[in-house]
Amino acid sequence: MFVSALGSISQIGLTALAGNRDNLTETTGWASRAQRAHKNMLESIAVFAILVLSANVMNISNDMTVLGAQLFFWGRVAFSVIYLAGIPWVRTAAWGISLVGLILIFLQLI
């Protein structure tokens, strides 16, 4: 979110962003990629939160849930950095790693 905000501030300007935001210009390049990475993370973190909270309520915590959480976290960190750098196929691999993390947690719940 911080990087996305910096991109918007650098390309659109703080004065325009502090206003009503009715007619803002679109960001481009890394700032636009940062916004898309942020939106993608919002979608993924909801699933992660549901899985982790469910595991907590069900009192399930083992090596696989921990590994799943670690894969999700580091996969998402890599995804964001790679997305900002604009490397498409490697970005998909990082997303896949985070997805494997979610699946590992889910498998412990069923």
Contacts in CASP RR format, 6 or more apart in sequence:
PFRMAT RR
TARGET T0000
AUTHOR 0000-0000-0000
METHOD contacts of the structure
MODEL  1
MFVSALGSISQIGLTALAGNRDNLTETTGWASRAQRAHKNMLESIAVFAI
LVLSANVMNISNDMTVLGAQLFFWGRVAFSVIYLAGIPWVRTAAWGISLV
GLILIFLQLI
1 38 0 8 1.000
3 34 0 8 1.000
3 38 0 8 1.000
3 80 0 8 1.000
3 84 0 8 1.000
4 31 0 8 1.000
4 34 0 8 1.000
4 35 0 8 1.000
4 37 0 8 1.000
4 38 0 8 1.000
6 31 0 8 1.000
6 34 0 8 1.000
7 27 0 8 1.000
7 30 0 8 1.000
7 31 0 8 1.000
7 34 0 8 1.000
8 17 0 8 1.000
8 27 0 8 1.000
8 31 0 8 1.000
8 35 0 8 1.000
9 17 0 8 1.000
10 31 0 8 1.000
11 25 0 8 1.000
11 27 0 8 1.000
11 28 0 8 1.000
11 31 0 8 1.000
12 24 0 8 1.000
12 25 0 8 1.000
12 27 0 8 1.000
16 24 0 8 1.000
17 24 0 8 1.000
26 32 0 8 1.000
27 35 0 8 1.000
30 84 0 8 1.000
30 86 0 8 1.000
33 83 0 8 1.000
33 84 0 8 1.000
33 86 0 8 1.000
34 83 0 8 1.000
34 84 0 8 1.000
36 83 0 8 1.000
37 79 0 8 1.000
37 80 0 8 1.000
37 83 0 8 1.000
37 84 0 8 1.000
40 79 0 8 1.000
40 83 0 8 1.000
41 76 0 8 1.000
41 80 0 8 1.000
44 72 0 8 1.000
44 76 0 8 1.000
44 98 0 8 1.000
44 102 0 8 1.000
47 102 0 8 1.000
48 69 0 8 1.000
48 72 0 8 1.000
48 102 0 8 1.000
48 105 0 8 1.000
51 102 0 8 1.000
51 105 0 8 1.000
51 106 0 8 1.000
51 109 0 8 1.000
52 65 0 8 1.000
52 69 0 8 1.000
52 105 0 8 1.000
54 109 0 8 1.000
55 61 0 8 1.000
55 65 0 8 1.000
55 105 0 8 1.000
55 108 0 8 1.000
55 109 0 8 1.000
58 109 0 8 1.000
60 108 0 8 1.000
60 109 0 8 1.000
62 108 0 8 1.000
64 104 0 8 1.000
64 105 0 8 1.000
64 107 0 8 1.000
64 108 0 8 1.000
65 104 0 8 1.000
65 105 0 8 1.000
65 108 0 8 1.000
67 101 0 8 1.000
67 104 0 8 1.000
68 100 0 8 1.000
68 101 0 8 1.000
68 102 0 8 1.000
68 104 0 8 1.000
68 105 0 8 1.000
69 101 0 8 1.000
69 105 0 8 1.000
70 101 0 8 1.000
71 97 0 8 1.000
71 98 0 8 1.000
71 100 0 8 1.000
71 101 0 8 1.000
71 104 0 8 1.000
72 98 0 8 1.000
72 101 0 8 1.000
72 102 0 8 1.000
72 105 0 8 1.000
73 98 0 8 1.000
74 97 0 8 1.000
75 94 0 8 1.000
75 95 0 8 1.000
75 96 0 8 1.000
75 97 0 8 1.000
75 98 0 8 1.000
76 94 0 8 1.000
76 98 0 8 1.000
78 94 0 8 1.000
78 97 0 8 1.000
79 91 0 8 1.000
79 94 0 8 1.000
79 95 0 8 1.000
79 98 0 8 1.000
82 90 0 8 1.000
82 91 0 8 1.000
82 94 0 8 1.000
83 91 0 8 1.000
END
